[in-house]
Amino acid sequence: MAEKKTNTPVQKRGPQKSAKGSAGRGAAPLPQDRPPSEKEIVQPSVPKALEAFLLEIDALANTLSLVTPLVRLSADTTWKALNDFLNSRCKMSNGGKTFTIPTDEYLDFINIRRQSQRSRRALQIIPRSFLASLISHYDAFTGSLLRALFFMKPEVLNSSERQFSFKDLVSFESISAAREWIVDKEVETLLRESHAEQFKWMEKKFATPLTKDLPSWPTFVEVTERRNLFVHCNGIVSAQYLAVCSQNGVDCSKATVGMELHVTPQYFQDAYATIVEIGLKLAHVLWRRLKPEEMDKADTSLNNLCLDLIRDEKYAVARNLLDFAAQFNKFGSETIRMILILNRAQTYKWSGHEKRAKGILAAEDWMAANEKFQLAAAVLNDDFKTAAKVMKHIGAESSPSKGDYKEWPMFKVFRTSPEFAATYKEVFGRPFGEVTAEEISEKKEVKSIQ
């Protein structure tokens, strides 16, 4: 069961008005160019950084899946137009290897061929651009996460060797403003390093191993290095790409210097899953390390993010993260521990690993738990008769509510059963599928049990 989520907007420092007479034509100085004022300092937080990160890269992944069919249709259409032109308006010879284009048709040929070339090239470069953007959002998330961690545990900055002049010192309004300046400089410097170097720095700074027993690490390094190739080398494999990948356990046996790399739909999905995994695991390892007293808050945040993935049917990504959560030695509460177990079981169930799901459930004594947990375990075990009995006993005035039965992913199969239909009508006094006009227009946020 998760606490009710609140969609708190991520606050950002916007550009400030430039002082009269400053350099540039009305250009605002960047925050790192001068000390921030007390009013400009916004308290960052790990949950805000995580929610914004997942929202942004989900938007990227969803948009690419919408754009790709349109670009492919354009490529197919222009290719067909080129072939139609050659077959109907040109003379073919040499067994179809040579075409003679009429002089008065040559300009049309050039235009049609150019359109075809552009469309086919777009099929290659658009996924590349989305991959580059994916890593850019990860980098922005890393910056937001580090700012949140530094504010969460200011003493981490005590070892910073950052220096500033007396002029800078007297311009700070407070110690908080000075700290903000140091944080910005630390983050700005770190983000210029390679992703592998960033992890080494964080392991040292926070005294926590981050890449040990992390199977996705080689994939993460390869994705970030491939992004660098697209940004700087037009996707052409370089010696540096091969060297960095080899140093981090990436199999580069099929890649050679000078080869052009691409981004297939499957590659992008795998890259997305890896970036989600690395980002969320990084945040939660460091959060729990620096603020163990916020363990319940951290567990709830992880569960809520996994629920979003489950609702989007991204079961493999959610499963990976919930497997990670299952390795925790401590939890914020017994309640959140059981919630994470139930959600882990349903990710296995919905991704076709029924036996594994039942094994996870069998490891717990659900009869000693709260009734809604008993209901959830019965539903996930496909024991709909028991689920119906518990549902009746819970009634209409407790949790799960009427809306919960309609929204929770774990009920998606149970909702189609005769047991559910009969019990729902008995408990709530009307058929499941019946809704009033008032309910349709009602803008009410439904709480989540998982």
C-alpha positions, 0 to 999 in steps of 0.5 A, spaced: 500 500 500 502 506 498 501 513 501 497 518 496 502 521 491 502 528 491 504 531 484 509 537 487 512 541 481 519 541 481 521 548 482 527 551 478 531 557 479 529 561 473 534 566 470 534 573 474 534 580 471 541 583 469 544 589 473 544 595 470 550 596 466 552 588 466 555 585 460 551 583 454 545 586 452 540 585 457 543 578 458 541 575 465 548 572 469 547 565 470 547 562 477 554 560 477 557 567 475 555 570 481 553 568 488 545 566 489 541 571 493 537 567 499 530 568 495 533 564 489 535 558 493 530 553 493 530 547 497 531 541 492 529 534 494 530 526 492 523 525 491 522 531 486 528 529 482 526 522 481 518 524 479 521 529 474 526 524 472 521 518 470 516 523 467 521 526 462 524 520 460 517 516 460 515 522 455 521 521 451 520 513 450 512 514 449 513 520 444 519 516 440 514 510 439 509 515 436 514 518 432 517 512 429 511 509 425 510 516 422 517 517 419 517 510 417 510 511 413 514 517 410 520 513 408 516 508 405 511 513 401 517 517 398 521 510 396 515 508 393 514 514 389 521 514 387 520 507 384 514 509 381 518 514 377 523 510 375 518 504 373 513 509 369 517 515 367 524 512 365 527 507 360 530 501 364 536 497 361 542 492 363 537 488 367 534 493 371 541 496 373 540 502 369 535 507 368 535 513 363 531 519 365 528 524 360 531 530 360 525 534 362 524 529 367 530 530 371 529 535 376 523 531 378 527 525 379 532 529 383 527 532 388 523 525 389 530 522 390 532 527 395 525 526 399 526 519 399 534 520 402 531 525 407 526 520 409 530 514 410 536 518 413 530 521 418 529 513 420 536 513 423 537 520 426 531 521 430 532 515 434 539 517 435 536 524 437 532 521 442 537 517 445 542 523 446 536 526 449 535 520 454 542 521 457 541 529 457 535 528 462 539 523 466 545 528 466 540 533 469 537 528 474 544 527 476 545 534 478 538 535 481 540 528 485 546 531 488 544 538 490 538 534 494 543 530 497 548 535 499 542 539 502 540 533 505 547 532 508 551 538 508 557 535 512 558 531 505 561 538 503 566 539 508 571 535 504 570 540 498 576 544 496 572 549 492 575 556 493 573 563 492 575 570 493 574 575 498 570 579 493 566 573 492 565 571 500 563 578 502 558 578 496 554 572 499 548 574 503 548 568 508 552 561 509 546 558 505 548 562 499 555 560 500 553 553 500 549 553 494 554 556 490 559 551 492 554 546 490 553 548 483 560 548 482 561 541 485 555 539 480 558 543 474 565 540 475 562 533 476 558 533 470 563 534 465 566 528 467 565 521 464 559 517 467 564 512 469 568 517 473 562 520 476 560 514 479 567 513 482 567 520 485 560 519 488 563 512 491 568 516 494 564 522 496 559 518 499 563 512 502 558 507 498 559 502 493 555 503 487 557 499 481 558 492 485 553 487 483 550 491 478 549 487 472 546 493 468 553 497 469 556 495 462 550 496 458 549 503 462 556 505 460 555 502 453 549 507 452 552 513 454 558 512 450 554 511 444 550 517 445 557 521 445 559 518 438 552 520 436 553 527 439 561 528 437 562 523 431 555 522 427 555 515 430 562 512 427 565 508 432 572 511 435 578 508 439 576 511 445 569 508 445 572 501 444 577 503 450 572 505 455 567 500 453 572 494 454 574 497 461 567 496 463 566 489 461 562 491 455 562 486 449 565 490 443 567 484 439 562 486 433 564 493 433 570 496 429 573 503 428 569 506 423 563 502 423 557 506 424 552 505 430 544 506 430 539 505 435 533 500 433 527 500 437 529 494 441 535 498 443 532 504 445 527 500 450 533 497 453 537 503 454 530 506 457 530 500 462 537 501 463 537 508 465 531 508 469 534 502 473 541 506 474 537 512 476 532 510 481 537 505 484 543 510 485 538 515 488 535 510 493 542 507 495 545 514 497 538 516 500 538 510 504 545 511 506 545 518 508 538 519 511 536 512 514 531 516 518 527 517 512 527 510 510 519 509 510 519 515 506 524 512 501 521 506 501 514 509 499 517 513 494 520 507 490 514 503 491 510 509 488 515 510 482 514 502 481 506 503 481 507 508 475 511 503 471 506 497 473 500 501 470 504 503 464 505 495 463 513 496 464 513 490 468 520 488 466 523 495 469 518 495 475 520 487 476 528 489 476 527 495 481 522 491 486 528 485 486 532 491 488 528 493 494 527 485 496 535 485 498 534 491 503 536 489 510 531 494 513 524 497 511 521 503 514 515 499 516 512 492 516 506 495 512 511 498 506 515 491 506 509 487 505 506 492 499 513 492 496 512 484 496 505 484 493 507 489 487 513 485 486 509 479 485 504 482 481 510 484 476 512 477 475 505 475 474 503 480 469 510 478 465 508 471 465 512 468 470 506 465 474 510 460 478 515 465 481 510 470 483 506 464 487 513 463 490 514 470 492 507 470 495 508 463 499 514 466 503 509 470 507 504 469 512 498 473 509 493 470 514 496 474 519 496 480 515 491 486 514 485 484 510 486 488 504 493 484 504 489 478 504 485 480 499 491 482 494 494 475 496 488 471 494 487 475 488 494 474 485 494 467 487 487 467 483 483 464 489 477 468 487 473 465 492 477 467 498 478 474 495 470 474 494 469 472 501 474 477 504 472 483 499 465 482 502 468 482 509 471 489 508 465 492 505 464 498 502 466 503 507 473 501 508 479 500 503 479 498 498 474 503 496 469 502 490 474 506 486 480 502 488 477 496 485 476 499 478 483 502 478 488 498 482 492 493 477 492 487 481 485 487 480 485 487 472 484 479 472 479 479 478 475 484 475 473 479 469 471 474 474 464 472 476 466 472 483 468 479 482 461 481 479 457 478 484 461 481 490 461 488 487 454 488 486 452 486 493 457 490 497 456 497 493 449 496 491 450 496 483 453 493 477 461 494 476 460 497 470 454 502 471 457 509 472 453 515 473 454 522 469 456 525 475 462 520 476 464 521 469 465 528 470 468 527 477 475 530 477 477 525 484 484 522 485 483 515 486 488 513 492 492 507 491 493 501 495 499 498 492 
